[in-house]
Amino acid sequence: MFTIRKATLADIEIIRTLATQTFPATYQHILTPEQIDYMMDWMYSSESLRNQMEKEHHIYIHRLRRM
């Protein structure tokens, strides 16, 4: 069973961890390592995520697995 909720600022580190694991693997064949580093900082730094959530009203979804 899963619980789905809107992510909060407290979830930023989880979002960053997931992005670190998935973004480079997804785009490694079309972007250079330098481009990936730039994009990760631009979109997934703590500051960027906070700005997206607070000022740009982006919504991230957090799925919790219940055991």
N, C-alpha and C positions, 0 to 999 in steps of 0.2 A: 504494500500500500504506500502511496505517496501523498505528500501535502505540497501543494503549489501555492506560493505567495509572492507578492511583490518584494523584491530585494530592497534592503535598507542600506544606509551608510555602513552599518556594522558588517555587511556582507562584502564589502569592497575587496578584502584580502582573498576571499573565496573566488570572486570573479577574476581577480588578477591571476590566481593560481590556475584556474581553468583556461584562461587566455594563454598563459605561458605554455601550457601543455598542448593546446589545440591550434592556436594561430600559426606558429612557426611550422608545425607539421603539415598544416593545410596548404600553406602558401610557399613552402620551400622550393617548389619547382618553378615558380614564376617570379619570385622576388629574390633579390640578393640578401645576404645576411644583414648588410647595412640598412636596406630598406625595411626588413623585418624589425630590426631594432628601433628604427625611427617610428614605424607604425605602432609598435607595442608601446613606446613611450607616449606617442601622440594620443592613442585611444585607450590604453589600459594602465597608465600610471595612476596612482592613488588620487593625485590632484585632478587629473582629467576625468576619472570616474566620478569623483565628488562633484565636479562642475557639471558633468552631464546629468547627474541625478538631481542636483539642487537648482541649477539655473536653466538647463536646456530641457528639463522634464523628460529625459530618457527613462524608460522603464526596463528594468532587468527582472527576470523571473527566477526565483529560487525554488528548486524542487528538493524536498527533503524526503529521504527514504525512511519509512518506519519499519522496524523489525518486529 
